[in-house]
Amino acid sequence: MRVLLIASITLLSVNCFAQSLVSARISSGVDMGLGIKKQQLAPSIAYYQLLNVGEKRLFSFGYTIKLGTFYARNLDYITAPARLTRDKKGLASLGASLVPANIDTVSFTNISMTNLNLGLRVQVQLGPVQLGASADVIGGGFGRRRTGRYQSSTGTFVVSSSGDKDSLATFQGANANQSASPANVNIRLLGDNNLGTLSSEVFARIIVNQRIGIKVGYQWLTTGVSVRNRDTQANNNRFRNRTDFPYVAVTFPVF
């Protein structure tokens, strides 16, 4: 009985010590925020968990899981693949100039999409202020299919016919109205190699008390869409828009 009691007390002490150690090394919370710009709105909710480095916890790094939605009016999307926009692939495309002749545009009166992305975050503690940056890395998206105005002087697409042979049509006249949907796959590959919808941000946060904090920052958001009819000349149906805006959020620390 005495052995059992001693063992129980020992396990309880170890558990309490471990929990204290974990709470000192790990911090987490939830950001509920909004990015806003003329005719653009980007609400989001993000959970983050950071590992604190050193006894003073001045530096932290970790991951984020963010659910974000984007709404916009009168927005233009341009050709996305690096092999077209920069005439190069991979790392070689990062320093290359744009090739205007290869870039088409799809204009939307209204556009909306929702994305769930996993990202990375780093943070520095300076007294009561936290300074940090984060970036989406991988995830997925979905949303309503929209009709956009396709602008291309050379593009063609396949038109199915009831006969034995399909035909080609240009993106002109009534055919300029093309259906598009949000990108389903989001992957950060740097520059125009990126796929889908991804955001990055820099921010400053003040923790008011143990239950709430105020966060302000600036976000860069790339959104992607796929047009239903692929351009057979460029072998492409992916388009992107890049935007940026101020961002404000309320933070609810977890531990």
C-alpha distance (Angstrom), angle and dihedral (degrees) to the residues before:
residue distance angle dihedral
M1 . . .
R2 3.81 . .
V3 3.82 90.3 .
L4 3.81 90.6 51.2
L5 3.81 91.4 49.3
I6 3.81 92.5 49.1
A7 3.80 90.9 47.5
S8 3.81 91.3 50.1
I9 3.80 92.7 50.0
T10 3.80 90.6 47.4
L11 3.80 93.1 50.4
L12 3.80 91.3 47.3
S13 3.79 91.3 50.7
V14 3.80 92.3 48.6
N15 3.81 90.9 48.0
C16 3.80 92.7 50.6
F17 3.80 90.7 47.5
A18 3.80 91.5 48.7
Q19 3.80 92.3 49.6
S20 3.79 90.4 49.1
L21 3.81 90.5 49.3
V22 3.80 92.4 48.5
S23 3.80 93.1 48.2
A24 3.80 89.3 50.8
R25 3.80 93.2 49.2
I26 3.81 100.1 38.8
S27 3.80 130.6 52.4
S28 3.77 126.6 -179.1
G29 3.75 141.3 168.4
V30 3.78 148.9 148.2
D31 3.82 126.5 -94.8
M32 3.81 117.2 -156.7
G33 3.78 107.1 -171.8
L34 3.77 150.7 152.9
G35 3.79 133.4 -141.6
I36 3.78 115.1 -160.0
K37 3.78 138.7 -173.2
K38 3.80 134.9 152.1
Q39 3.83 106.8 -59.1
Q40 3.83 90.4 -6.6
L41 3.80 131.4 97.3
A42 3.82 128.5 177.8
P43 3.83 116.8 -179.2
S44 3.81 117.7 179.6
I45 3.78 144.8 170.5
A46 3.80 119.5 -152.8
Y47 3.79 134.4 -176.5
Y48 3.80 115.9 -153.9
Q49 3.80 134.1 -172.9
L50 3.80 120.7 -170.5
L51 3.79 135.0 -172.1
N52 3.81 111.2 -136.4
V53 3.80 115.6 -139.6
G54 3.81 122.1 -146.0
E55 3.78 132.5 1.7
K56 3.81 93.1 -74.7
R57 3.83 92.6 49.4
L58 3.80 91.4 -136.9
F59 3.82 94.6 147.5
S60 3.81 128.1 42.3
F61 3.78 135.8 175.2
G62 3.78 134.4 179.2
Y63 3.78 145.8 113.0
T64 3.79 140.9 -60.0
I65 3.79 133.7 -151.3
K66 3.79 109.4 -157.5
L67 3.79 132.9 -174.1
G68 3.79 109.4 -164.6
T69 3.79 137.5 172.2
F70 3.79 127.7 -160.2
Y71 3.81 126.5 -157.4
A72 3.80 124.1 -178.9
R73 3.79 143.9 159.5
N74 3.81 129.2 -147.0
L75 3.79 96.3 7.7
D76 3.82 129.0 161.6
Y77 3.81 123.2 -144.2
I78 3.80 120.4 -162.8
T79 3.81 134.0 -159.9
A80 3.80 108.7 -65.9
P81 3.85 114.3 -164.0
A82 3.81 115.9 96.2
R83 3.82 91.2 -138.9
L84 3.82 86.6 67.8
T85 3.81 105.0 30.4
R86 3.83 94.6 44.6
D87 3.82 100.5 16.9
K88 3.81 87.0 -127.0
K89 3.80 138.0 83.8
G90 3.80 135.0 -135.4
L91 3.79 121.3 -6.8
A92 3.81 91.6 -14.1
S93 3.81 89.4 68.8
L94 3.82 94.9 58.9
G95 3.80 96.1 80.2
A96 3.79 97.3 30.7
S97 3.81 124.5 110.8
L98 3.78 124.2 -113.4
V99 3.80 117.1 -93.1
P100 3.84 103.9 -142.2
A101 3.81 93.1 -171.1
N102 3.82 90.0 64.5
I103 3.80 96.8 48.8
D104 3.80 123.1 98.0
T105 3.80 126.9 -179.3
V106 3.80 135.1 -138.0
S107 3.82 114.7 -165.1
F108 3.80 121.9 -156.7
T109 3.79 127.7 -163.7
N110 3.81 88.6 -159.6
I111 3.79 131.4 11.0
S112 3.80 134.0 174.1
M113 3.79 137.5 167.7
T114 3.80 143.0 164.5
N115 3.80 126.1 -140.2
L116 3.80 137.9 -174.1
N117 3.81 111.8 -158.4
L118 3.79 138.4 174.8
G119 3.80 113.8 -141.0
L120 3.80 147.3 169.2
R121 3.81 128.2 -111.7
V122 3.81 136.6 -169.5
Q123 3.79 124.7 -169.6
V124 3.82 140.0 -176.1
Q125 3.81 123.9 -155.9
L126 3.82 114.8 -141.1
G127 3.78 106.5 175.9
P128 3.82 108.3 -69.2
V129 3.82 92.0 -11.5
Q130 3.80 127.1 84.2
L131 3.81 118.6 -158.5
G132 3.77 119.8 -167.6
A133 3.78 152.7 143.8
S134 3.78 133.8 -142.0
A135 3.80 138.2 -176.9
D136 3.79 135.1 -167.3
V137 3.80 113.7 -117.6
I138 3.80 109.5 177.1
G139 3.78 139.1 -4.9
G140 3.77 146.5 109.5
G141 3.78 140.2 -90.8
F142 3.77 142.7 -157.7
G143 3.78 139.8 174.3
R144 3.75 149.2 135.3
R145 3.79 120.2 -44.2
R146 3.82 111.8 -114.4
T147 3.81 136.1 -168.7
G148 3.79 117.2 -121.7
R149 3.79 135.8 -178.0
Y150 3.82 108.5 -107.9
Q151 3.82 114.0 -147.9
S152 3.82 114.2 -164.6
S153 3.80 131.3 135.1
T154 3.80 96.4 -162.8
G155 3.82 107.2 22.9
T156 3.80 123.2 115.9
F157 3.78 134.6 -177.7
V158 3.79 136.5 -162.0
V159 3.79 118.0 -97.1
S160 3.80 114.1 -160.3
S161 3.78 116.3 -135.0
S162 3.76 134.7 -167.7
G163 3.80 89.9 -118.9
D164 3.76 129.9 75.9
K165 3.79 95.7 -86.8
D166 3.80 132.2 56.3
S167 3.80 120.4 -142.5
L168 3.80 136.5 -143.9
A169 3.79 125.2 -117.3
T170 3.80 132.3 -172.9
F171 3.80 125.8 -124.7
Q172 3.80 90.7 -109.1
G173 3.80 134.6 117.5
A174 3.79 112.6 -9.9
N175 3.81 89.4 -5.6
A176 3.81 89.6 67.4
N177 3.81 88.5 78.3
Q178 3.79 103.3 87.3
S179 3.80 132.2 175.4
A180 3.82 117.7 -124.2
S181 3.80 137.2 176.3
P182 3.83 133.7 -161.6
A183 3.80 117.0 -87.0
N184 3.81 112.9 -92.5
V185 3.82 97.5 -155.8
N186 3.82 124.5 54.8
I187 3.82 119.4 -169.4
R188 3.81 128.9 159.8
L189 3.80 108.8 -134.5
L190 3.85 97.4 152.4
G191 3.79 128.3 -95.3
D192 3.78 118.6 -8.1
N193 3.81 89.0 -13.0
N194 3.82 89.0 76.6
L195 3.79 118.0 111.7
G196 3.79 125.9 -142.6
T197 3.79 128.6 -25.7
L198 3.81 120.0 -14.1
S199 3.80 135.7 158.4
S200 3.79 136.9 -163.3
E201 3.78 130.5 -171.6
V202 3.78 148.1 -178.4
F203 3.78 118.6 -148.2
A204 3.78 150.3 171.6
R205 3.80 122.0 -145.3
I206 3.78 133.5 -169.8
I207 3.81 116.2 -160.6
V208 3.81 104.1 -142.2
N209 3.80 93.3 -170.8
Q210 3.81 139.4 -32.1
R211 3.80 91.6 -69.3
I212 3.79 105.9 42.9
G213 3.80 144.0 28.0
I214 3.81 137.1 179.9
K215 3.79 119.3 -129.7
V216 3.82 128.4 -169.5
G217 3.76 126.1 178.5
Y218 3.78 150.4 131.4
Q219 3.79 125.5 -95.9
W220 3.79 134.7 -158.5
L221 3.80 112.6 -156.8
T222 3.79 129.4 -170.6
T223 3.80 115.6 -170.0
G224 3.79 124.9 -169.2
V225 3.80 135.6 -157.0
S226 3.80 135.2 -176.8
V227 3.80 120.1 -140.9
R228 3.80 114.7 -139.3
N229 3.83 95.3 -132.9
R230 3.80 112.1 58.3
D231 3.80 119.2 -139.4
T232 3.81 102.8 -116.7
Q233 3.82 93.6 -161.1
A234 3.82 94.9 56.5
N235 3.82 95.5 23.6
N236 3.79 89.2 -131.0
N237 3.78 141.1 125.6
R238 3.85 99.9 160.8
F239 3.80 122.8 105.9
R240 3.79 134.0 172.3
N241 3.77 142.6 -165.0
R242 3.80 125.5 -155.1
T243 3.78 120.7 -155.4
D244 3.80 139.3 157.0
F245 3.79 136.2 -159.4
P246 3.81 145.4 161.5
Y247 3.78 116.1 -84.3
V248 3.80 134.7 -156.3
A249 3.81 128.7 -173.9
V250 3.77 144.6 171.0
T251 3.82 114.5 -128.1
F252 3.78 123.9 -149.6
P253 3.84 109.0 -165.2
V254 3.81 114.6 -144.3
F255 3.83 99.8 -170.7
